[in-house]
Amino acid sequence: MELIYLSLTGALALAAGIVSGYIIRQLVAKKNANSIEAKIKVQLEEAKNQSREVLLEAKDKAVKILEDTKSQERERLAILSRQEERLNLQIKKVDQKESGLESIRENLERQANEIKNIRQEADNLKIKSQEALEQVSGLSREEAKAKLLSEVEEDHKNELILAVAKLEKNRVEELEKKAREIMTVAVQRYARSHISEITTSTVALPSDDLKGRIIGKEGRNIRTLEKLTGVEVIVDETPESITLSSFDPLRREIAKTALIKLMADGRIQPAKIEEKVEEAKKEVTKKIMEAGEAALYEMGIFDLPKEVTMLLGRLAFRTSYGQNVLVHSIEMAHISGMMAKELGANVEVAKKGALLHDIGKAVDHEIEGTHIELGRKILKKYGIDEAIIRAMESHHEDYPFATPESFIVTAADAISAGRPGARRDTVENYVKRLNNLETIANSFSGVERSYAISAGREIRIFVHPEKIDDLKAFQLAKEMARKIESELKYPGEIKVNVIRETRAVEYAK
């Protein structure tokens, strides 16, 4: 019983525990549920508050954007309004101008009609007056004109003769002036420096010890060199140099080349001298060909035979009154080409005739005859055009002037040969005139320095800017020109060019 009692008591106690646990768990669960709902409710309230704030902020931004847009729209409207006002004002001005132009046009048309009417009336009056004169005189207009001219011619016959003579003289003067202009332009467009050839060449020596070796024992070396080259070798007291003297530039060039080769070789003896002279001749021959080809290339001529080119190159080692003949011929060719172009002549014939005019001088010291005859024979031998031969053969007037190009070549020859400084016999006078020009310029107060340029046709004077102002510069140029006119004798005219220059200089440190 007790066991049953204990069992029932235990069962009741267990059931009571279970019921109590369940009730307690339900209470805890309900409490937890109330706590979550409260949190969710709080979060919902916060979300609503935030959404209201965001909505208010968005409304504020929208209002601000709308106000800004309205403000910009008002500004654009104001700008458009001002532009419209300006446009209307411009349109109004254009309308006024158009109205004024229309008025001017109508006025001009009215004046043109008036002038036309006046001219018509004048023509009518002229016709009526001519008819009246014809009726009174009994002569027609042509008859009266012929009679008047006859009477005038009879009364002023001498005056007419003088007038015709004067016109003829003026015509000749104009032709001469035009010719001078053409030649002057040709000379100015082509300017080549001139170096007057001399009859000696100087060879520099590494040391004076070589002089004895060049002379050789009892002078054998120097005599061999002189015999083989035809030049005079001058060994004097001039330090570290010897002089080669000969009137033939070709011989001097061969001797100079051979001597340089001997010094480079170091073995100076008669046998070696003969060897080096032969090498020098071959080298100079090559230089001659190159000089001829260079001259033809400069002139743009590429159809001459090789033999003529070689003879042309030999002119580089020939001189006439100290003037290099090849340089003279090239200058003539340039001048002839420019003058032929100005005159409408054959430019190619003029250039070739001038370039080859002295070709005979390449052999005139070897073959008897004048250089003109020799030149004609050479050109005919190698099939050069007859027009070119006729152009070159008259430059010394040994043959008549057969073509316009022959006159041009002769004129170019005179220009090139007569250019100041071109030939040795005029160098002293030329240099003296340049020195006198600079002396006169430097004699004026305020002149810093002066230079005679353009073959003495211009004197360029630099003055001190602090002493000579712009007005005094003009006065100085006039005074200097008058003094040159009174004290010097010169062909043509001299340009006096006074230059006043101010410079400001500072240094950044």
C-alpha positions in Angstrom: 0.0 0.0 0.0 2.7 2.3 0.9 4.3 1.4 -2.3 1.1 2.2 -4.2 0.7 5.3 -2.2 4.2 6.3 -3.0 3.7 5.6 -6.6 0.5 7.7 -6.9 2.1 10.4 -4.9 5.1 10.3 -7.3 2.8 10.3 -10.3 0.8 13.2 -9.1 3.9 15.1 -8.3 5.3 14.4 -11.8 2.0 15.5 -13.4 2.0 18.6 -11.3 5.6 19.3 -12.3 4.8 18.9 -15.9 1.8 21.1 -15.7 3.8 23.7 -13.8 6.6 23.6 -16.4 4.2 24.0 -19.3 2.5 26.9 -17.6 5.8 28.5 -16.8 7.1 27.9 -20.4 3.9 29.5 -21.9 4.3 32.5 -19.6 8.0 32.9 -20.7 7.1 32.5 -24.4 4.3 35.1 -24.1 6.7 37.5 -22.4 9.3 37.0 -25.1 6.7 37.5 -27.8 5.6 40.8 -26.3 9.2 41.9 -26.2 9.8 41.2 -30.0 6.6 42.9 -31.0 7.6 45.9 -29.0 11.0 46.1 -30.8 9.3 45.7 -34.2 6.9 48.5 -33.3 9.7 50.8 -32.3 11.6 50.0 -35.5 8.5 50.7 -37.5 8.1 54.1 -35.8 11.7 54.9 -36.5 11.3 53.9 -40.1 8.2 56.1 -40.4 10.0 59.0 -38.9 13.0 58.6 -41.3 10.7 58.3 -44.3 9.0 61.5 -43.3 12.4 63.2 -42.9 13.5 61.9 -46.3 10.3 63.0 -47.9 10.5 66.5 -46.4 14.2 66.7 -47.6 13.2 65.6 -51.1 10.4 68.1 -51.1 12.8 70.9 -50.1 15.3 69.9 -52.9 12.5 69.7 -55.4 11.4 73.2 -54.4 14.9 74.5 -54.6 15.5 72.9 -58.0 12.3 74.4 -59.3 13.2 77.8 -58.0 16.7 77.6 -59.6 15.1 76.5 -62.9 12.7 79.4 -62.8 15.5 81.8 -62.0 17.6 80.5 -64.9 14.6 80.7 -67.2 14.0 84.3 -66.2 17.7 85.1 -66.9 17.5 83.4 -70.3 14.4 85.3 -71.1 16.1 88.5 -70.1 19.1 87.8 -72.3 16.8 86.9 -75.2 14.9 90.0 -74.6 18.1 92.1 -74.8 19.3 90.3 -77.9 15.9 90.9 -79.5 16.1 94.6 -78.7 19.6 94.8 -80.2 18.5 92.8 -83.3 15.5 95.1 -83.7 17.8 98.1 -83.4 20.2 96.7 -86.1 17.3 95.9 -88.4 16.1 99.5 -87.9 19.6 100.8 -88.8 19.8 98.5 -91.8 16.4 99.7 -93.0 17.6 103.3 -92.6 20.8 102.6 -94.5 18.9 100.8 -97.2 16.5 103.8 -97.4 19.5 106.1 -97.7 21.2 104.0 -100.3 18.0 103.9 -102.3 17.9 107.7 -102.1 21.5 107.9 -103.2 20.9 105.5 -106.1 17.9 107.5 -107.3 20.0 110.7 -107.0 22.8 109.1 -109.1 20.4 107.8 -111.7 18.9 111.3 -112.0 22.4 112.9 -112.3 23.4 110.3 -114.9 20.3 111.1 -117.0 21.1 114.8 -116.7 24.7 114.2 -117.8 23.4 112.0 -120.7 21.1 114.8 -121.8 23.8 117.4 -121.5 26.2 115.3 -123.6 23.5 114.7 -126.2 22.9 118.5 -126.4 26.6 119.1 -126.6 26.9 116.6 -129.5 24.0 118.2 -131.3 25.6 121.7 -130.8 28.9 120.3 -132.1 27.2 118.9 -135.2 25.4 122.1 -135.8 28.5 124.2 -135.4 30.4 122.0 -137.8 27.6 122.3 -140.3 27.6 126.0 -139.9 31.3 126.2 -140.3 31.1 124.1 -143.5 28.4 126.4 -144.9 30.4 129.5 -144.1 33.8 128.2 -145.4 32.4 126.2 -148.3 34.6 123.3 -147.2 33.7 119.9 -145.7 35.2 118.8 -142.4 37.8 116.6 -144.1 38.8 119.2 -146.6 39.1 121.8 -143.8 41.2 119.4 -141.8 43.5 118.6 -144.7 43.9 122.3 -145.5 44.6 123.2 -141.8 47.2 120.5 -141.5 48.8 121.6 -144.8 49.1 125.2 -143.6 50.4 124.1 -140.2 52.9 121.9 -141.8 54.1 124.7 -144.1 54.3 127.2 -141.3 56.0 124.9 -138.8 58.0 122.7 -141.1 61.3 123.5 -139.4 59.7 122.9 -136.0 58.3 119.6 -137.1 61.7 118.5 -138.4 63.3 119.4 -135.0 60.5 117.6 -133.2 61.0 114.5 -135.3 64.7 114.6 -134.7 64.1 115.1 -131.0 61.7 112.1 -131.0 64.4 110.0 -132.8 67.0 111.1 -130.3 64.7 110.3 -127.4 64.0 106.9 -129.0 67.7 106.1 -129.2 68.2 107.3 -125.6 65.4 105.1 -124.5 66.9 102.1 -126.3 70.3 102.8 -124.7 68.6 103.2 -121.3 66.8 99.9 -121.7 70.0 98.2 -122.8 71.8 99.5 -119.7 69.0 98.4 -117.5 69.2 94.8 -119.0 72.9 94.6 -118.5 72.7 96.2 -115.0 70.1 93.7 -113.9 72.1 90.8 -115.3 75.3 91.9 -113.5 73.4 92.5 -110.2 71.6 89.2 -110.4 74.9 87.4 -110.9 77.8 88.3 -108.6 80.9 86.2 -108.3 83.9 87.1 -106.3 87.1 87.7 -108.2 90.6 86.6 -107.2 93.3 88.0 -109.4 95.6 85.1 -110.4 99.3 85.6 -109.6 102.3 83.9 -111.1 103.6 82.1 -108.0 102.4 79.3 -105.7 103.6 78.7 -102.1 104.1 75.2 -100.7 104.2 74.8 -97.0 107.0 72.6 -95.5 106.8 70.6 -92.2 110.2 71.9 -91.3 113.1 73.9 -92.8 115.2 70.7 -92.9 113.3 69.6 -96.0 114.7 72.6 -98.0 118.1 70.9 -98.2 116.6 67.6 -99.3 114.5 69.3 -101.9 117.6 71.0 -103.3 119.5 67.8 -103.2 123.2 67.1 -103.7 124.6 69.8 -105.9 121.1 70.9 -106.7 120.2 67.7 -108.6 116.7 67.3 -107.1 115.6 70.9 -107.7 117.0 70.8 -111.3 115.1 67.6 -112.0 111.9 69.0 -110.6 112.3 72.2 -112.6 113.1 70.3 -115.8 110.1 67.9 -115.5 107.5 70.6 -114.6 108.8 73.7 -116.3 108.5 75.9 -113.2 111.1 77.8 -111.2 111.6 76.5 -107.6 112.6 79.3 -105.3 114.1 78.3 -102.0 114.7 81.4 -99.9 114.8 82.4 -96.3 111.0 82.3 -95.9 110.5 79.9 -93.0 108.9 76.5 -93.7 107.9 77.3 -97.3 109.2 77.3 -100.8 107.8 79.2 -103.9 107.0 77.8 -107.3 107.1 80.5 -110.1 105.6 80.1 -113.5 103.2 82.0 -115.8 101.4 78.7 -116.5 99.0 77.8 -113.6 98.8 74.2 -114.9 102.6 73.7 -114.6 102.5 75.2 -111.1 99.7 72.9 -110.1 101.6 69.8 -111.3 104.8 70.9 -109.6 102.9 71.7 -106.3 101.1 68.3 -106.4 104.3 66.4 -107.1 106.2 68.2 -104.3 103.5 67.4 -101.8 103.6 63.8 -102.8 107.4 63.7 -102.5 107.2 65.2 -99.0 104.6 62.6 -98.0 106.7 59.8 -99.4 109.9 61.0 -97.8 112.2 59.7 -100.5 113.3 62.8 -102.5 115.6 61.8 -105.4 115.6 62.2 -109.2 114.0 58.8 -109.9 111.3 59.3 -107.3 110.7 62.9 -108.6 110.0 61.6 -112.1 107.5 59.0 -110.6 105.7 61.6 -108.5 105.5 64.1 -111.4 103.8 61.5 -113.6 101.4 60.8 -110.7 100.8 64.5 -110.3 100.0 64.9 -114.0 97.4 62.1 -113.8 95.9 63.7 -110.7 95.8 67.2 -112.3 94.2 65.6 -115.4 91.4 64.2 -113.2 91.0 67.7 -111.6 90.7 69.2 -115.0 87.9 66.8 -115.9 86.1 67.5 -112.6 86.5 71.3 -113.2 84.9 71.0 -116.6 82.1 68.8 -115.4 81.4 71.2 -112.5 81.2 74.1 -114.9 78.7 72.3 -117.1 76.7 71.2 -114.1 76.5 74.8 -112.8 75.2 76.0 -116.1 72.8 73.1 -116.6 74.5 71.9 -119.8 74.7 68.2 -120.2 75.1 67.5 -123.9 78.7 68.5 -124.7 81.2 65.8 -125.7 83.7 64.5 -123.2 86.6 66.0 -125.1 85.1 69.5 -125.0 84.5 69.1 -121.3 88.1 68.2 -120.8 89.3 71.3 -122.8 86.8 73.5 -120.8 88.3 72.2 -117.5 91.8 73.1 -118.7 90.7 76.8 -118.7 90.6 76.5 -114.9 94.4 76.6 -115.1 94.6 79.5 -117.7 94.5 83.2 -116.9 93.9 86.4 -118.9 95.3 89.6 -117.4 95.2 87.7 -114.1 91.6 86.7 -114.5 90.8 82.9 -114.3 89.5 82.0 -117.8 87.1 79.3 -116.6 85.6 81.6 -114.0 85.3 84.4 -116.6 83.6 82.0 -119.0 81.1 80.8 -116.4 80.3 84.4 -115.4 79.8 85.3 -119.1 77.4 82.3 -119.5 75.3 83.4 -116.5 75.1 87.0 -117.8 74.4 86.0 -121.4 71.6 83.7 -120.3 69.9 86.4 -118.3 70.3 89.0 -121.1 69.0 86.6 -123.7 66.0 85.8 -121.6 65.3 89.6 -121.2 65.7 90.2 -125.0 63.8 87.1 -126.2 66.9 85.5 -127.8 67.9 81.8 -127.6 69.0 81.4 -124.0 70.7 78.0 -124.6 72.7 79.2 -127.6 73.8 82.4 -125.7 74.9 80.4 -122.6 76.8 77.8 -124.6 78.4 80.4 -126.8 79.6 82.4 -123.8 80.9 79.3 -121.9 82.9 78.1 -124.9 84.0 81.5 -126.3 87.6 81.0 -125.0 87.9 77.3 -125.5 90.8 77.9 -127.9 92.9 79.2 -125.0 93.1 75.6 -123.7 95.5 74.8 -126.6 96.7 78.1 -128.0 100.0 77.7 -126.2 100.5 74.3 -127.8 99.1 75.0 -131.3 99.8 78.0 -133.5 96.8 80.3 -134.2 94.5 82.7 -132.4 92.3 81.3 -129.7 89.2 82.3 -131.7 90.3 80.3 -134.8 91.4 77.4 -132.6 88.1 77.5 -130.8 86.1 77.4 -134.0 88.1 74.4 -135.2 87.6 72.6 -132.0 83.9 73.2 -131.9 83.4 72.1 -135.5 85.5 69.0 -135.0 83.3 67.8 -132.2 80.0 68.6 -134.0 78.9 71.6 -131.9 75.9 73.5 -133.3 76.8 76.1 -135.9 74.6 78.7 -134.1 76.8 78.3 -131.0 79.9 78.8 -133.1 78.5 82.0 -134.7 77.6 83.3 -131.2 81.2 82.8 -129.9 83.3 83.8 -132.9 82.5 87.5 -132.8 83.4 88.4 -129.2 86.6 90.2 -130.4 84.9 91.4 -133.6 87.1 89.3 -135.8 83.9 88.0 -137.4 80.8 89.9 -138.2 77.8 89.7 -135.8 75.7 87.1 -137.5 73.1 86.5 -134.8 71.5 88.3 -131.8 73.3 85.8 -129.5 76.7 87.0 -130.9 75.9 90.6 -129.7 74.9 89.2 -126.3 78.1 87.1 -125.9 80.3 90.1 -126.9 78.4 92.4 -124.4 78.8 89.7 -121.6 82.5 89.5 -122.4 83.0 93.2 -122.0 80.9 93.2 -118.8 82.9 90.4 -117.2 86.3 91.6 -118.2 85.5 95.2 -117.2 84.1 94.4 -113.8 86.2 96.2 -111.2 88.7 93.8 -109.6 88.3 91.2 -112.3 91.6 91.9 -114.0 94.9 92.7 -112.5 95.6 95.9 -114.4 92.5 97.5 -112.8 92.9 96.2 -109.3 95.1 99.0 -108.0 92.6 101.7 -109.2 89.7 99.6 -107.9 91.2 99.2 -104.4 92.3 102.8 -104.3 88.7 104.0 -105.0 87.3 101.7 -102.3 89.9 103.1 -99.8 89.0 106.7 -100.8 85.3 106.0 -100.3 85.9 104.7 -96.8 88.3 107.5 -96.0 85.7 110.2 -97.0 83.0 108.4 -94.9 85.2 108.1 -91.8 86.1 111.8 -92.0 82.6 112.9 -90.9 81.9 113.3 -87.2 79.7 110.7 -85.6 80.7 107.9 -87.9 81.5 104.7 -86.1 82.7 102.6 -89.1 82.2 102.3 -92.8 82.4 99.6 -95.5 82.6 100.0 -99.3 80.6 97.1 -100.8 79.1 96.0 -104.1 82.3 96.7 -106.0 82.3 100.3 -104.8 78.7 101.0 -105.9 77.6 101.4 -102.3 79.2 102.8 -99.1 77.5 101.6 -95.9 78.1 103.8 -92.9 77.3 102.9 -89.3 77.0 106.0 -86.9 76.9 106.4 -83.2 73.2 106.6 -82.3 73.8 108.9 -79.3 75.6 111.5 -81.6 73.5 111.2 -84.7 69.7 111.3 -84.6 67.4 110.3 -87.5 67.3 113.8 -89.0 71.1 114.2 -88.8 71.4 110.8 -90.5 69.6 112.1 -93.6 71.7 115.2 -93.6 74.9 113.2 -93.2 73.9 111.0 -96.2 73.4 114.1 -98.4 76.6 115.8 -97.2 78.6 112.6 -97.8 77.1 112.1 -101.3 78.0 115.7 -102.2 81.6 115.3 -101.0 82.0 112.0 -102.9 80.7 113.7 -106.1 83.2 116.6 -105.7 86.3 114.6 -104.7 86.1 111.2 -106.5 85.8 110.1 -110.1 83.8 106.9 -110.7 81.6 105.3 -113.2 77.8 105.1 -112.6 76.6 106.1 -109.2 77.4 105.3 -105.6 74.7 104.6 -103.0 75.3 106.3 -99.6 73.6 104.2 -97.0 73.7 105.6 -93.4 72.6 103.2 -90.7 71.7 104.3 -87.2 71.1 101.4 -84.8 70.2 101.5 -81.1 70.6 98.4 -79.0 69.5 97.9 -75.4 71.6 95.2 -73.5 71.1 93.9 -70.0 72.2 90.8 -68.1 70.1 88.5 -66.0 72.2 87.3 -63.0 
